[in-house]
Amino acid sequence: GCSGLTSLTLPAGITSIGFSTFGGCSGLTSLNLPAGITSIGDQAFDGCSGLTSLNLPAGITSIGRGAFLGCSGLTSLNLPAGIKWIGSSAFQGCSGLTSLNLPAGITEIGDDAFGGCSGLTSLTLPAGITDISSYAFYGCSGLTSLTLPAGITSIGDYTFRGCRSLTSLTLPAGITEIGGSAFKGCSGLTSLILPAGITEI
């Protein structure tokens, strides 16, 4: 809640950013995280709407739930290799985010991870992800291109709801289930190929 805080230097030796550490620090515009940090805790930067840039050092393995929730000023973010897990609502409401690189090795993306990222235009999900959680891209109205890797077996409820700029999507072989309202409001969708093997829609 330190809304007047505009800059901060973190010393070497820190290994983790804990729960809601910078929550509500809306005046913080940039922050350099020192090498050695391995995890970003739940809601660590929740509500840091003024944050425009953030350096994530190599070695981070997880992004907590709601870690960047409501960071609407964040335009780009480089996720280092080694991240295995992105928590639910991790980037929810990051409407200014236009590009995001998801490194290979990520195995799980939580519910609503990118919900409301209306500025995001394209995204490639790396191999290794086996399911797309519910609401993952809910309200990503600017998303025009999305690449899904082989190996995904299910698409959760409301996953692409409101992705009205998405015109086509290829669902890889191996998907057996599409959740409820998965494509609700996808008014721009003109082409969708459902693979053999789907048992439930």
Buried (B, 14 or more C-beta within 10 A) or exposed (E): EEBEBEEEEEEEEEEBBEBBBBBBBBBBBEBEBBEBBBBBBBBBBBBBBBBBBBEBEEBBEBBBBBBBBBBBBBBEBEBBEBBBBBBBBBBBBBBBBBEBEBEEBBEBBBBBBBBBBBBBBEBEBBEBBEBBBBBBBBBBBBBBEBEBBEBBBBBBBBBBBBBBBBBEBEBBEBBEBBBEBBBBBBEBBEEEEEEEEBEEE
